[in-house]
Amino acid sequence: MKVMRKIVEIDDELCDGCGECVPSCAEGAIQVVDGKARLAAEKYCDGLGACLGECPNGALQVIEREADDFDEEAVEEYLKGQGKGPKPAEFAMAAACPSSQVHVFAPAEYEKAPGEGGGASGRVGSRLTHWPVQINLVPPTAPFLKGADLLVVADCAPVAYPNLHADFLEDKVIMMGCPKFDDVAGYIDKFTEIFKTAGIRSITALVMEVPCCSGLPMIVKRAMAAAGKEIPMKQVIISTRGEVLQKKAIPA
């Protein structure tokens, strides 16, 4: 039934299809179709505008017009339907670059590889359960961050330490970056928003022994202070030869 009510409107000219608005909509009302954000159906949009602040281009606004009435029961069925089928849940952000699409993989996606655990090949199965992994690409509203044990890794560490998946990544959400070459202020802002909203349970900072890597745990600590959160945190230092040099708790 059509009623006069508030509903989200998307400006096609301003929308670049980045998909930042998608995970912020708890009702799943927004999808990216053909490179543009679209309402999946008017009845799924509650008109509250939780997605507005996520759009970097200001393409979203709440207007009042005649539209299908919001249907909470339809939303519930719609969300259940999205989770059906043998494929793992995928929260598509569908930006121009596939690296910014948000995916969550079911545990079955990384069953032990043949030979793992002492077998002939010695190959280790992937423990990765989500995408993206780069700090700059992970949206604070990504569903895999909710209640996560966070592994914050310096970019060089996985190259130096070949057993990262088996020794550190299992049951953790990983975010990677370089405190020397990337935007430190941007990192702090990103982690601050995550710590404010995601309910992170613990943090492990995995860094190299080189001096520039020491900035990564400090970035995380500053973000915790800005968010007003005290989250259990430990630091692991890896040598350039791939050895674990130190493991220690980091005080809040």
N, C-alpha and C positions, 0 to 999 in steps of 0.2 A: 504494500500500500504506500502511495506517495504521500509525504507529509512535508511541511516546511520545517527544516531543521538545519543544524550546523553539520558541515561535512568538509573533508579535505579536498582542495582543488590543486591540481598539478599543472604548472605552466610548462608546456612542451618546449617553448623556446629557451627557457632557462635550464631545464633538466638536461643533464648530460649522461644520464644512465649510470651514475656511479654506484647506486644501490645503497648508499649509507642509510637511507630511510627504512629499508626493508626490515632489518632485525629489530628496529625500535618499535615496530607496530606489533603489539602483543596479539592482535586479532588476525594477523597475517593478511591484512586488507590490501597491502601494496605489493605488487610484483613488477619486475623489470621485463618489459616485452618489446622486442625490436629496438633495444637501446634506449628506451624511455620508461620511467616509472608510470605505472597505471594502477588504478583501483581494480582489484579483482572483481569486486561487486560492491555496489553502494551499501547494501545491507550489512557488509562486514565492517564498515567504517563507523566508529562511534563518535567521530567528530571532535574528540578531545585534543587532537593535534600533538600527540607525543612524538610524532615523527618530524615536526617542524624544525626543531633545533639541530637535527642531524644533517640537514641539507646545506652543503657548502655554498650553493648558488642561490638560495632563497626562492627555490622553485615551488615550494609548498606553502599554502595558506589555508586557513579555515574560513569558509564563507557560509552564508545562510541562503539556502535555495530549496526548491522542491526536489525531494529525493526519496528513494525507498527507505522506509523506516529501518533503524538499526535493529538487527535480529540476533540476540545473544545466543539463542539455541542453534541458529544456523551457523554462527561462528564456531561454536563448539563442535558441531558435526564436520564443518569444513577443516578445522585443525586436526581432528581425528583422521579425516580422510587423507591429509597430507602425510601422515605417519604410516600409512598402510603400504604393503608391498615388500618385496625382498630387498629393495635397495636401502642403504643407509640414508638417514635424513640429510638433506642438503638445503642449506639456507643460502639461496643464490643472491648474490649482489650484482652479478652480471654487468660489471663495468666493461669498458672497452678492453681492458687488459684482464685476462683470466686469472692473473695472480691475486686479484682482489675479490674473487668470489669466495664466499664463506661456505665451507663444507664441514660437516661433522661425520666422522666415520664410525660405524659400529665396531665393537671389539673384534668381531670375526674378520675384519679387514686385515688384521695383523696376526693371524695364527702363526705358530712357530714354523719356521722354514725347515725343509729337510736338512737333517744333519745338525740342527741347533742343539746345544747342550751336550756337546761331545761327539756328535756324529762325524761322518767322513768329511763333509764339506766345511763344517764349522761356521756356516753362514747364519747370520742373525736376522730374524724377521723384524719388520718395522713396527715400532711402538707408537708411531704418529697417529693421532686420532682426530686431527682437524687441519684446516687450512683457512687462511694464510698463517704464516709463522713469523714474518718480518714485523717488528714492532710498528713500523710506519703504516703497515697495511691492515693490522688487526683493529677492527672497530671496538670501542669500549663496550658496545652492546652485543658483541658476539656471544651467541648462546653457550659456546663451549667454555667461556670464562666464569660462568655462574658456579660459585662454590668450589672453584678449582684449586688444586695445588700447582702453583706456577713455577715453571723452570725458565729463568731469564738467562740467556746464553749469549756470550760474545761470539761474533761471527766466526772467528778463527778456531774456536774450541772444538767444533765437530770434526774439523780437518786434522787437528793435532791428536784428538782422543777418539779412536775408532770405535770404542765400545759405548759411546754415549747412549744409544738406544737401550741397550741391555742394562746399563748401570745407572742411568739417571732419568730416562724419559718415561718409563712405564708408569701409567696412571697419573701422568702430569700433562699440563698444557704448556707448550713451549712458545716463547717469544724471543726472537733473535735480533741483534743489532750491534752496531759499532759505536762506542761512546766517543771515538776520536773523529770519525768522519761524518757522523750523522748529527741531526739537530738535537742538542742536549735539552734545550728548553721545550721542544716538541715532545721529547720522550717524557719529561717530567709531567707535562700536561696530560699526556696519554695515560700514564700510569696513575696519576692522581684521579682521573675520571674513573678508571677501572677500579681502583681501591674504594672509591666512594660508593659504587653501585653494584659491584660483582660479587661481594662476599668472599673474596680470596681467602683460603684457609692457611696457606703457607707459601713461602717463597724460597727457592734455591737459586742463587746467583752463581753461574758457572763461568769463570773467566780465566784468561791466560795470565802467566806470570809477568808479562810485559807491563810497564807502568801505565800505559793508556787504558788498559782494561780495568784498572782500579776505579775508574769513574762510573762504571756500570752499577755496582752496589750502592754508590753514593746517590746516583740518580733515583734508584728505587727507594732509598731511605728518605730522600727529600720529598718524593711523591707521597710516601706514607704520612710524613709530617703535614704536608699540605692537605691531605685528605682527612687528617685527624684520626688515623687508624694505627693500631699496633698489631702487626701481623708477624708471626714467628718466621724468622729468616736465617738462613745459613749461607755461607760462602764456600765455594770449592775452587781451588786454584790449580790449574793444569800447567805443566811445564811445556816448553816448546818441543820436547821429545815425547810428549804424550803420557806423562806420569802425573798422578795425583800428588801434588805437593802438600796440600793443606785442606782440611775441612774444619770449619769453625762456625759457631753460632754468632750472629751479628746482633748486638743489643739494639733495642728500639730507640 
